[in-house]
């Protein structure tokens, strides 16, 4: 009897060790947006797994066919993914559900967006669960649109269609070009829209019961220096500062949003001294999980620039500029842990992985890379 009990305890201990080892090997699902078409082009949205301990990626597999899903967003609470199809004359808005086990996507809804070159979208959630909304930026036609999203993931009727107006001094600024939609989570009721064509970031309040947008009355616009070409932005964790990357000027603009000294407080280059800025365009920008460092990608110089953020004043100081591990890093994403950065190098058809030093913000190539045609966006499943 006693011998059997001992055997059972040994087996239990062995099973516990095995289970603990299995659970410790953490993997995270992610989705990859691509430009489709061409002889060796991609076919839509892909999925793979990321080993959060080793920093390695599995081979990507096709999750769903669709046309040029250039930007994705994953619902933080539901098994839903949304994508915009950057299809030229008329953009597409896609909705999918996904399976946890393998990341395969099932189409839920697909609508044609009024406007052309839909390049970015944002899923907006109201804290009291009044409803989800999506807001989309149309680069070529210069307008932004919004739709309500039902519980099923289907889209409601068009709620807003707002054209931008104006121009800038650069050859690419003959007309408005909204290039991003970013939810201002601190106030919880507005979105910020960087417009590359008019050197402005425009803020809109959103009605969560209808998904309708309305230009904000207080601090409705951030004015960037002429020729900046604002593309994307991110906010400091406390909402006091906004960081805007200039695609055309290869600069970062720092804006103070609260306090006595509001407005533009710093402009700093993303390039090393001596490099011709006309040969470069910035792309993505992201804040570290600690809020102490800022990252931005350079296309042309093909690099990732790292900046330290002054905690009190919000200003930036350069840390380093490192090669992106490929050509034309159109997008990158920090892993949920903040310990890794994944760079989507569109023109070299690869995604490279970097380790992130949490103390210094510096990036170190992990040696891991995967091949995929025209990767332009990567999103981790929450």
C-alpha positions as CSV (number, residue, x, y, z in Angstrom):
1,X,0.0,0.0,0.0
2,X,2.7,2.4,1.0
3,X,4.8,1.4,-2.0
4,X,1.9,2.2,-4.3
5,X,1.4,5.6,-2.7
6,X,5.1,6.4,-3.2
7,X,4.8,5.4,-6.9
8,X,1.8,7.7,-7.3
9,X,3.7,10.6,-5.7
10,X,6.6,10.0,-8.0
11,X,4.4,9.9,-11.1
12,X,2.5,13.1,-9.9
13,X,5.8,14.9,-9.4
14,X,7.1,13.9,-12.8
15,X,3.8,15.0,-14.5
16,X,4.0,18.3,-12.6
17,X,7.5,19.0,-13.8
18,X,6.6,18.1,-17.4
19,X,3.5,20.3,-17.3
20,X,5.5,23.2,-15.8
21,X,8.1,22.9,-18.5
22,X,5.4,22.9,-21.2
23,X,3.6,26.0,-19.8
24,X,6.9,27.8,-19.4
25,X,7.6,27.6,-23.2
26,X,5.5,30.6,-24.0
27,X,4.4,31.2,-27.6
28,X,2.3,34.0,-28.9
29,X,0.1,34.2,-32.0
30,X,0.6,37.0,-34.4
31,X,-0.9,38.1,-37.7
32,X,1.0,39.7,-40.7
33,X,-0.5,42.1,-43.2
34,X,1.0,42.1,-46.7
35,X,0.8,43.8,-50.1
36,X,-0.6,41.2,-52.5
37,X,-0.1,40.5,-56.2
38,X,2.8,39.8,-58.5
39,X,4.4,36.6,-59.5
40,X,5.8,35.8,-56.0
41,X,3.5,38.1,-54.1
42,X,1.5,37.4,-50.9
43,X,-2.1,36.4,-50.9
44,X,-3.5,38.1,-47.8
45,X,-3.2,37.9,-44.1
46,X,-0.7,35.4,-42.7
47,X,-0.2,34.0,-39.2
48,X,2.7,32.5,-37.3
49,X,3.8,31.9,-33.7
50,X,6.4,33.8,-31.7
51,X,8.5,32.0,-29.1
52,X,8.7,34.7,-26.4
53,X,11.7,33.0,-24.7
54,X,13.9,32.2,-27.7
55,X,12.7,35.2,-29.8
56,X,12.1,33.0,-32.8
57,X,9.2,32.9,-35.4
58,X,7.6,29.9,-36.9
59,X,7.1,29.7,-40.7
60,X,4.1,32.0,-41.7
61,X,1.0,30.3,-43.2
62,X,-1.9,31.9,-45.0
63,X,-4.7,32.7,-42.6
64,X,-7.1,34.3,-45.1
65,X,-7.0,35.5,-48.7
66,X,-7.8,39.2,-49.3
67,X,-6.4,42.0,-51.3
68,X,-3.5,44.0,-49.9
69,X,-4.4,44.0,-46.1
70,X,-1.9,46.8,-45.4
71,X,-3.0,47.4,-41.8
72,X,-4.5,45.2,-39.2
73,X,-5.9,45.5,-35.7
74,X,-6.9,42.7,-33.3
75,X,-9.8,43.1,-30.9
76,X,-8.4,43.1,-27.3
77,X,-11.4,41.1,-25.9
78,X,-12.9,39.1,-28.7
79,X,-11.5,36.7,-31.3
80,X,-11.8,39.2,-34.0
81,X,-9.4,40.8,-36.5
82,X,-10.1,43.8,-38.8
83,X,-8.1,44.9,-41.8
84,X,-8.0,47.6,-44.5
85,X,-7.4,46.6,-48.1
86,X,-5.2,49.2,-49.7
87,X,-6.6,48.6,-53.2
88,X,-6.2,51.9,-54.9
89,X,-9.4,53.4,-56.4
90,X,-11.6,52.0,-53.7
91,X,-10.4,50.5,-50.4
92,X,-11.9,47.5,-48.6
93,X,-12.7,47.0,-44.9
94,X,-12.5,43.4,-43.7
95,X,-13.7,41.6,-40.6
96,X,-12.7,38.1,-39.5
97,X,-13.0,35.8,-36.5
98,X,-9.9,33.7,-35.8
99,X,-9.2,30.3,-34.1
100,X,-6.9,30.4,-31.2
101,X,-5.4,27.0,-32.0
102,X,-4.0,27.8,-35.5
103,X,-4.9,31.4,-36.3
104,X,-7.1,30.6,-39.2
105,X,-9.4,33.4,-40.1
106,X,-13.1,33.1,-41.0
107,X,-14.6,36.0,-43.0
108,X,-17.4,37.9,-41.2
109,X,-17.9,41.0,-43.3
110,X,-16.4,42.9,-46.2
111,X,-17.4,46.4,-47.4
112,X,-16.2,48.9,-49.9
113,X,-14.9,52.1,-48.3
114,X,-15.8,55.5,-49.8
115,X,-12.4,56.8,-50.7
116,X,-9.1,55.5,-52.2
117,X,-5.9,54.0,-50.7
118,X,-7.3,53.0,-47.3
119,X,-4.0,52.8,-45.4
120,X,-4.8,52.7,-41.6
121,X,-7.5,52.0,-39.2
122,X,-8.2,52.1,-35.5
123,X,-10.6,50.1,-33.4
124,X,-12.1,52.4,-30.7
125,X,-13.7,51.0,-27.5
126,X,-15.7,53.0,-25.0
127,X,-14.9,52.0,-21.3
128,X,-18.6,51.6,-20.5
129,X,-19.1,49.3,-23.5
130,X,-21.5,51.6,-25.4
131,X,-20.1,50.0,-28.6
132,X,-17.1,49.5,-30.8
133,X,-16.2,51.7,-33.8
134,X,-13.7,51.6,-36.6
135,X,-12.1,54.7,-38.1
136,X,-10.2,54.5,-41.4
137,X,-7.8,56.9,-43.1
138,X,-7.9,57.1,-46.9
139,X,-4.5,58.4,-48.1
140,X,-5.2,59.2,-51.8
141,X,-8.7,60.6,-51.5
142,X,-7.9,62.7,-48.4
143,X,-10.9,61.7,-46.2
144,X,-11.5,59.7,-43.1
145,X,-14.6,57.5,-42.5
146,X,-16.1,55.7,-39.5
147,X,-18.4,52.7,-38.9
148,X,-20.1,51.1,-35.9
149,X,-19.1,47.5,-35.3
150,X,-21.7,45.1,-34.0
151,X,-21.1,42.3,-31.5
152,X,-20.7,39.8,-34.3
153,X,-18.0,41.8,-36.0
154,X,-20.2,43.0,-38.8
155,X,-20.2,46.6,-39.7
156,X,-23.1,49.1,-39.5
157,X,-23.9,51.9,-41.9
158,X,-21.4,54.6,-42.6
159,X,-21.4,57.0,-39.7
160,X,-18.9,59.7,-40.9
161,X,-17.2,60.7,-44.1
162,X,-15.0,63.7,-43.5
163,X,-12.8,65.3,-46.1
164,X,-9.6,67.1,-45.2
165,X,-8.5,70.3,-46.9
166,X,-5.2,72.1,-47.5
167,X,-1.7,71.5,-48.9
168,X,2.0,71.9,-48.1
169,X,5.3,73.0,-49.6
170,X,6.6,69.5,-50.5
171,X,6.0,67.9,-53.9
172,X,3.9,65.2,-52.2
173,X,1.8,67.8,-50.4
174,X,-0.4,69.1,-53.2
175,X,-3.5,67.8,-51.4
176,X,-4.5,66.2,-48.0
177,X,-3.2,62.7,-47.2
178,X,-4.5,61.3,-43.9
179,X,-2.1,58.6,-42.9
180,X,-3.1,57.2,-39.5
181,X,-5.8,57.0,-36.9
182,X,-4.8,56.8,-33.2
183,X,-7.2,56.5,-30.2
184,X,-6.3,58.9,-27.4
185,X,-6.8,56.5,-24.6
186,X,-6.2,59.0,-21.7
187,X,-9.2,61.1,-22.5
188,X,-11.0,58.0,-23.9
189,X,-13.2,59.8,-26.4
190,X,-11.2,61.1,-29.3
191,X,-8.9,60.0,-32.2
192,X,-5.9,61.8,-33.6
193,X,-5.3,61.9,-37.4
194,X,-1.9,62.8,-38.8
195,X,-2.2,64.2,-42.3
196,X,0.9,64.0,-44.4
197,X,-0.4,66.4,-47.0
198,X,-1.2,69.4,-44.8
199,X,1.3,69.1,-41.9
200,X,-1.3,68.8,-39.3
201,X,-2.6,66.3,-36.7
202,X,-6.4,66.8,-36.4
203,X,-8.4,65.5,-33.4
204,X,-12.0,64.3,-33.5
205,X,-14.4,63.3,-30.8
206,X,-16.2,60.0,-31.3
207,X,-19.8,59.2,-30.3
208,X,-19.6,55.6,-29.3
209,X,-23.4,55.0,-29.7
210,X,-23.3,56.0,-33.4
211,X,-19.5,55.9,-34.3
212,X,-20.0,59.5,-35.6
213,X,-16.9,61.8,-35.6
214,X,-16.9,65.5,-34.8
215,X,-13.9,67.8,-34.8
216,X,-12.8,68.6,-31.3
217,X,-13.4,72.2,-30.1
218,X,-10.4,72.3,-27.6
219,X,-6.9,71.5,-28.9
220,X,-8.3,70.4,-32.2
221,X,-5.1,70.7,-34.3
222,X,-1.3,70.2,-33.8
223,X,0.7,72.2,-36.3
224,X,3.9,70.6,-37.6
225,X,6.7,72.6,-39.3
226,X,6.1,73.0,-43.1
227,X,7.2,70.0,-45.1
228,X,7.2,67.6,-42.1
229,X,4.6,65.2,-43.6
230,X,3.2,63.7,-40.3
231,X,2.6,60.0,-40.8
232,X,2.0,58.2,-37.4
233,X,2.1,59.2,-33.8
234,X,2.1,57.8,-30.2
235,X,1.2,59.3,-26.9
236,X,3.2,59.2,-23.6
237,X,1.7,56.9,-21.0
238,X,0.3,59.8,-19.0
239,X,-1.0,61.6,-22.1
240,X,1.0,64.7,-21.5
241,X,3.0,64.4,-24.8
242,X,2.5,63.4,-28.4
243,X,5.3,62.1,-30.6
244,X,4.8,62.5,-34.3
245,X,7.1,61.1,-37.0
246,X,7.6,63.2,-40.1
247,X,7.7,61.0,-43.2
248,X,9.0,63.7,-45.5
249,X,11.4,65.5,-43.1
250,X,12.8,62.4,-41.3
251,X,12.2,64.1,-38.0
252,X,10.3,63.5,-34.8
253,X,8.1,66.3,-33.5
254,X,7.4,66.4,-29.7
255,X,4.2,68.2,-28.6
256,X,3.2,69.0,-25.0
257,X,-0.5,68.5,-24.7
258,X,-1.1,69.5,-21.1
259,X,0.3,72.1,-18.7
260,X,1.4,75.7,-19.2
261,X,3.8,75.2,-22.1
262,X,1.5,73.5,-24.7
263,X,2.5,73.0,-28.4
264,X,5.6,72.0,-30.3
265,X,8.6,71.7,-27.9
266,X,11.2,69.8,-29.9
267,X,12.0,68.6,-33.4
268,X,14.8,66.1,-33.8
269,X,16.3,64.1,-36.7
270,X,15.9,60.3,-37.0
271,X,19.0,60.0,-39.2
272,X,22.7,60.1,-38.5
273,X,24.6,63.3,-39.3
274,X,25.5,63.6,-43.0
275,X,22.9,61.2,-44.4
276,X,20.8,62.8,-47.2
277,X,17.3,63.2,-45.8
278,X,15.8,63.3,-49.3
279,X,16.7,59.6,-49.7
280,X,14.7,58.6,-46.6
281,X,11.2,58.4,-45.3
282,X,10.2,57.5,-41.8
283,X,7.5,54.9,-41.3
284,X,6.5,53.5,-37.9
285,X,6.8,54.8,-34.4
286,X,6.2,53.1,-31.0
287,X,6.7,53.7,-27.3
288,X,8.5,51.1,-25.2
289,X,6.4,49.3,-22.6
290,X,8.2,51.2,-19.8
291,X,7.4,54.5,-21.5
292,X,11.1,55.5,-21.3
293,X,12.2,54.9,-24.9
294,X,10.8,55.7,-28.4
295,X,11.5,53.8,-31.6
296,X,11.1,54.9,-35.2
297,X,11.9,53.2,-38.6
298,X,13.8,54.8,-41.5
299,X,13.1,53.7,-45.1
300,X,16.0,54.5,-47.3
301,X,18.6,54.5,-44.5
302,X,16.9,51.2,-43.6
303,X,17.4,51.5,-39.9
304,X,15.7,51.7,-36.6
305,X,16.3,54.8,-34.5
306,X,16.1,54.7,-30.7
307,X,15.5,57.7,-28.4
308,X,15.4,58.1,-24.6
309,X,12.5,60.2,-23.2
310,X,13.1,62.7,-20.5
311,X,10.6,61.8,-17.8
312,X,9.9,65.4,-16.7
313,X,10.1,67.4,-19.9
314,X,9.1,64.7,-22.5
315,X,11.9,65.6,-24.8
316,X,14.1,63.1,-26.7
317,X,17.8,62.3,-26.8
318,X,19.4,59.9,-29.3
319,X,20.4,56.5,-28.1
320,X,21.4,54.7,-31.3
321,X,20.5,54.0,-35.0
322,X,20.9,50.3,-36.1
323,X,20.3,48.5,-39.4
324,X,16.8,47.1,-39.7
325,X,18.0,43.7,-41.0
326,X,16.4,44.3,-44.4
327,X,15.2,46.9,-46.9
328,X,12.4,49.4,-46.4
329,X,11.2,48.8,-42.8
330,X,7.6,49.9,-43.3
331,X,6.4,48.7,-40.0
332,X,7.7,47.2,-36.7
333,X,6.1,46.1,-33.5
334,X,7.3,45.5,-29.9
335,X,6.4,42.2,-28.4
336,X,3.8,42.2,-25.5
337,X,6.7,41.7,-23.0
338,X,8.7,44.6,-24.5
339,X,11.7,42.3,-24.8
340,X,11.7,41.9,-28.6
341,X,11.1,44.1,-31.6
342,X,9.9,42.7,-35.0
343,X,10.8,44.7,-38.1
344,X,8.8,44.2,-41.3
345,X,11.2,44.9,-44.2
346,X,8.9,45.2,-47.2
347,X,11.4,45.4,-50.1
348,X,13.6,42.5,-48.9
349,X,10.6,40.2,-48.1
350,X,11.6,39.4,-44.5
351,X,10.8,40.0,-40.9
352,X,13.7,40.3,-38.5
353,X,13.7,40.0,-34.7
354,X,15.7,42.2,-32.3
355,X,16.2,41.8,-28.5
356,X,15.5,44.9,-26.6
357,X,17.6,46.0,-23.6
358,X,15.1,47.2,-21.1
359,X,17.6,49.4,-19.3
360,X,19.2,51.2,-22.2
361,X,16.5,50.8,-25.0
362,X,19.2,49.4,-27.3
363,X,18.4,46.8,-30.0
364,X,20.4,43.6,-30.6
365,X,19.8,41.3,-33.6
366,X,18.6,38.0,-32.3
367,X,19.6,36.1,-35.5
368,X,16.0,35.1,-36.1
369,X,14.3,36.0,-39.4
370,X,11.5,34.7,-41.6
371,X,10.8,35.1,-45.3
372,X,7.4,36.5,-46.4
373,X,6.6,38.5,-49.5
374,X,5.9,42.2,-48.9
375,X,5.2,42.3,-45.1
376,X,3.8,45.6,-44.1
377,X,2.1,45.1,-40.7
378,X,2.4,42.7,-37.8
379,X,0.0,42.5,-34.8
380,X,0.3,40.3,-31.7
381,X,-2.9,38.6,-30.4
382,X,-3.6,40.2,-26.9
